[in-house]
Each structure stands twice: as C-alpha cells, then as structure tokens.
Amino acid sequence: MSSSPHIRSKVTSGNIMLYVTIALLPASAFGVWNFGLSALIMLICTTASAVLTEYIYEKLMHKKITINDWSAVVTGLLLGLNMPASAPWWMGVLGGIFAILIVKQLFGGLGQNFMNPALGARCFLLISFTSQMTTFIYDGVSGPTPLANLKAGEAVNSMDMLIGTIPGTIGETSVIAIIIGAIFLILMGVIDLRIPGTYIVTFVIFIGIFGHFANPDVGFFDPQYITAHLCGGGLMLGAWFMATDYVTSPITKKGQIVYGMLLGILTGLFRLFGGSAEGVSYAIIISNLLVPLIERVTLPKPFGKGGEK
C-alpha cells in the first residue's frame, strides 16, 4: 500500500483561484461599462502590479514561482474592484504592491496571510489617501454614494442600486453582476452559503432592529431601508468574494456561523453608528484577526476517551 494520503482530488489552488477570477468577470465588465476606460486602467494596474510583485519577490528570494496559481490575479482584481475609478493609476499600483509584499509574502505567501490581502491594501490606501479613495465621480459629476445619502437621511433609488447605475467603487455597484459571479462559485463548489448567508441574515436583523435608533424616521424592519443597505456599498462583494476567503475564514462549520454573525454585527455597527457610511472592509479585517480564536472555541471535540461519546 502506498503512503498517505490515499484520497486525492483533482481540485487545486490554481483551479479554485481561476474559478474566482471567472466569477469576478461580470462585476469587472459592468464596472468598466459603468465607469469607462479609467476603470479598465485601474483593474489592469492593480492586477499587473500584484502579479509582478509576487514574481519579483519570489525570484529575489529564490522561492518557487507561484504566479500560475492565479491567487495574485484574484488579489489584484479584488483590489481594483474596491477602488474608485477616479483614483490615479499609481495608487492602484501601490496598493497591489502592498497587498502582495506586505500582507501576503512577508507572512509566508499563499495560505499564511492573516488577513485578506486586497482588503488590507484597500484600508492602507484609505488611511493614506483618504480624499482620493472617498471621491466618486459618476457621469462626470462628483458626489456622495447612495449609501452616504442614506446615512444622511435622504431618499435613495434601490432599483438603481440593484442594477448598479450609481457612484461607488468599480466592482461594488451592481448587485446583479456580483450575484451572477456568486452563483457560479456555488455551482462549482468553491463556496457555500454558510458564511455569506449568515453574514447577510445577521446584517438584515441588525439593521432592522437598530436602524430606527440611527435614523428615527425609519421604522423597525423597514423593507426599503433594508434593501437599500443590502444593495449599497461593498456588502455583497465582501460577503460573497472576500469573507469566504479560504485562508482568512474559519474551517469549522460552527466557526463559520460565528464568523458570519460577527461580520453582520460589525458591519451594522460601523454603518449605523460609525463616522463613515461604509464598514465592510474593516468588519472583514477585524473578523479575520479573530479567526484563530473563533476556531479555538468551535473546534470539535475528539470522539472517544476524553472526548464526546
């Protein structure tokens, strides 16, 4: 008999990352259509800089070249989708370098990073270049996102938010395009509903209960208010494509439920009571940092002596 493992699978990291790349194409295509050539340039800059940084670092460190596993492509593409189309191209390049070099490679490479590299880079850019990262231009006019208007108590058009004909980052505007990609990942067996489902349901419950306290004009479980929050900002992109990251999410089933609940609560807290209209990026990063603790308390007990009977 050959040595273990005896059960083998044809599924590889490269296969999974390729599927994620394909799933991100609808949101990417809509972002380019919605925002124009500047969005395409940004996506190219973030993706190319991420791949090139990984190649150069591994070459210099005499490590195995891993750019063919598509993980750097996914990181760069996700970062680009989280960028405003109006941001300068060099900012996307800087973000791609930070994501791969600082968040991923310096902690050991794929499988060793402690937070989602794309979100780590986005928060780095948001802190460093707040003005450029929070300026959104749509149809030649600079203005707030619908989520910011909602936080200010103004009316928003939920249908426009569902379709995506609104200002925002390149990949977060069209819920329809994001869901198309998410369905593809589910059908291919890359993700399941446990984390995103728990995340979204917890968020809806939180918004339904506490939305009235943040905005007295909103009733408890107001359908229009909840729908606008679901379609606005980076909730859908984060829930389906970043919260489900294999490396930075729990592996235990109970842990994934706890993780999803934590994401929903933190996102609701940041959106309703924080200084910014958005909070998905920070919610996911904070939850990433708590994953080791979540796994520790949700680890199944061994069966048999000293364990469960």
N, C-alpha and C positions, 0 to 999 in steps of 0.2 A: 504494500500500500504506500502511495506517495505521501510526503509530508503535508501537513495542513498549510493553507486552507483547502478543504475538499469541495466546498461550494463556491463556485466562481460566477461572476457576472460580466457581461459584455459592457455594462454601463461604466463609463469612466468620467473623470472630472471634465475632460475635454468635451464629451458628449453633452453633459449637463450644461456647461457654460455655453456651448453652441446653441442649445435649445433656448437658453435665457436670452442670448443675443437675438435669435429669431423672434422671440416673444416681444422684445423691445422695439422691433422694427415698426409696428403700427403707430406707437406713440412718437417714435422718431420721425416717421414720414409725416404725420399730422403736424408735428411741431415745425418742420421745415415749411410745410404748406401754410401754416398759420402765421409764422413769423418771417419767412423769407430766407434769403441767402445767408443772412447773418447767423441764423440758427444752424444751418448746414456747416458753416465755417467753424462755429463753436464746437459742434459734435465731432468734427474732424480733428480739431486741435486737442480736445480732451482725450479722445481715443488714441490718437497718434502719440501724444506725449506719454500716456500711460504705458503703451506697448514699448515705446523706445526706451523709457526709463527702466522698465523691467529687463529689457535685453542688455542695456549698457551695464547695469548693476551686476547682473549675473555673469556677464563677460568679464568684468573687472575683478569680481570675487571668485572667479574660476568655478562657478556653480553651473549645474545643468541648466541649459536654456529652456524656459518653460512657456514662452510666449505662444506656443502652439496649443496650449490648453484653454485658450480663449478667456481666461479669468481676467487678464489685463484689459482685454477688449470690453468685457462686461463692466469693469470698474470705470473705464474711461467713458463708456456710453452712458452709464448711470449718472456720472458726474455731469456730463454735458446736458442731460435731461433735467438736471436740477439747477442749471444755470439760466439766468436771464439772457435772452438773445441779444440784448443791448450791451452786455458786458464786453469789454475788449478781449480780443483773442488771446493775448498774452496771459490774461488771468486764468483762462481755461488751461493753458499750458502749465502754469504754476500749480494749479490745482491737481492736474494729472501727475506731476512730479511728486507732489506732497503725498497724494493718495498711495502711490506705489512705493516710493522710497521710505517715507516716514511711517506710515500706518501699516504697510504690508511687509516690505522686505526687511526692514530693521528689526522686525519682531519674528523673523524666521520664514517669511514667504507664505504661500497659499496654505491655509489651514492653521496658521499660527497667529494671525492678526486678531486683536482683542476687540476691535470694532469694525463696522462696515467702512472700508477704505473710501468709498465715494462720499459717504455722509461725513466722514472725518474731514475730508478735503473741503467739502461744502461749508462746514462750520468754521474751518480755518479761514476760508475766503470771506465768509460772512462777518467774522470778527475783524479781519484785517482790512477789508474793503466794503464796509457796510453800505455806503452810499451807492456804489455800483451794483452791489448784489441785491439791493432793495428798490432799484429803479426799473420799472417795467414800462415798455413802450409798445403800444398796440395801435395799428393803423396810423402811425406817425404821431400819436399823442401819448405823452407820458402821464400816467395816472395810477391810482391805487388798484389793487386786485379786488375782485368781488368779496373775498374773504375779509379784507380790510374794511370795505364798506359795510359788511355785515357786522363786524365788531363795533363799528361806529353807530350802529343802529339804523342804517339806511337799507332800503329795499334792494334786492338783487334778483336777477333773472336766472332761476335754477335750470331752465332748459338750455340757455347759452352756456352755463357751466357744465352741463352734461355733455353737450356737443364739443365744447372747447373753444368757442369763438370769444375768448376773453383774454385779458392780460395775465401774465404769470410766467413761470419758468417754462422752458421749452417742452418738457415732457409731462407736466402735471395737469395741463388744461383739459384735455379730452378724456373723460371717464370712459367713454365708449372704446376708444383706442386702447386704453390700459386694460379694460376687461377682456377685449379680444386676445391680447397677449397672455393674460392670466388664465383664460380658458385653455389656451394652447399648452401652457405649462401643466395644468391639471390633467389634461388628456394624455400628455406624455409622461405623467407620473413623476414630474420633477418636484412639485409641491402638492400639498393637500390643503383642506380648508381649516385645519386646526388653528394655526396661528392667525392668518388673516381673518378668518371667521370670528374668532374670539376677540380679536382686536376691534373689528368694526362693530360687533354687537355691544361690547363693553363701552365703546365710544358713544354709540347711539343712546344707551341707557344713561350715561353720564351727562351728555348734552341735554337729553330730555328732562332730566331732573334738575340740573343746575343752570341750564340756560336761562331760566326765569330770573335767577338771582343775579346773573351777569347783565341781563337786559330785561328789566321789569315789563317791557311791552310785549315780551314773548311769553306765551302760555306754556304750561308743562306739556312736554311731548308734542310740541308744535310741528306738524309734518313738514311745512315749508322751511322752517328754520333748520330742522334736522337734515333735510335733503340738501339744502344749501351748504351745510357744513360737510356733508359727505362728498359732495361734488367739488368743493373748493379746496385750494391748496394742494399739498402733497400727500394727503391721506391715502388715496387709492394707490398711487405709485409706491409709497412707502410700505403699505400693508402687503401688497402682492409681490413686490420685487426686492425690497430691502429688509423688511422684518423677517422674511423667510430665508435669508442667507444661511446656508448650512453651517458655516464656520462660527457665526456670532449669535446663533439661536440655540436654545436647549435641544438636547437629543431625547430627553424623556418625554413621554406623552403628557404626563401631569405638568411637567415643567413648561411645555409649550402652551398649555392652557393658562398657567400663571403668568407666563411671559406676555401672552396676548392681552390678558386683563390689565397688566401693568402698563402696557403700551397705550391701551384705550384710556385709562385713567390719567396718565401723564399728558397725553395729547389734549384731552379735555381740559385739564388744569391749565396748561400753557395757553390754549386758545381762549378760554373764557376769562381767566384771571391774570394772565401774564401781560407783559408790556407789548408783546408782538401779536399779530393776528394768527401767526402760524406757530407750530410747535412740534411737528412730526419729526424733524431731524434730531432735535435734542431729546425727544422721547425715546427714539430708537437707540441713540448712542448711550443714554443713561441705562436703558434696559440691557444693552449689550454688556455693559460693565457689571451688571448684576447677574448675568447668566451663570457664572460659576457657583454663586450662592443658591440660585434657583435650582440648579442641577443637584447640588448637595442635599437640599432638603426634600427633593422629589425623587431621589434615586430609589428604585425598587429594592426592597429587602430580599436577600437571598433566600431561596426555598430550602427548608430542611433545618438542621441543627442551628439554633441561634437566629433563625430567620422566621419567615411566615410559614404556617402549616396549612 
